Amino acid sequence: MNQAANLTPFETLARYERLSLAHALEVQDKMEAPGLWRGIGYRVGARLFVSGIDEINELLAVPVLTPVPLTQPWLLGVANVRGNLVPVIDFGRFLFGERTQPTERTRLLIVRQGGGSVALMVDEVFGQRTVDQEQRREAMAEDDPRLTRFVEERVEVGIQQLGVFSMNRLVRAPDFRQAAA
């Protein structure tokens, strides 16, 4: 007979806890391996990007927006995110001048900036991506002049070419900070 069948309910829960903690430590060791960089992958228009996991605070479905008059066309309005008003940027329109068409896959990336947070509307979020040293060595320079101030390199992760997008550079860019029309 199986040993687990002879355990009391408490012993069974304690066993599950031990197994879970052991698994969590294994995953943590893999994620903190030297040379690995973690980011969040997303799509803006036809382009795929990844930004450092430490640069994106939260992912949200698109809430109700309140328009703000006399602002740039890429500022869609403000959203109430847990009691805080957060400006929402159409990221595709800011980067490429092309309006994002909201779908069920459209998401907001919440990014911290000087006086609070800002939300970037993207077409789709792919989730976590891990880039190793070999992928970084084989990276190509960004060739789109609209992106070079934010994206230094493009890495290949699986079959995807991802531009490594710096949210820190974005929130410091003078044209991004100037939302008034």
Secondary structure, DSSP 4 states (H G I P E B T S, - for coil): --GGGGS-HHHHHHHHHHHHHHHHHHHHHHHT-TT-EEEEEEEETTEEEEEETTT--EEEE----B--SSB-TTEEEEEEETTEEEEEEEHHHHHHS------TT-EEEEEEETTEEEEEEESEEEEEEEE-HHHHHT-EE---TTTTTTEEEEEEETTEEEEEE-HHHHHH-HHHH--B-
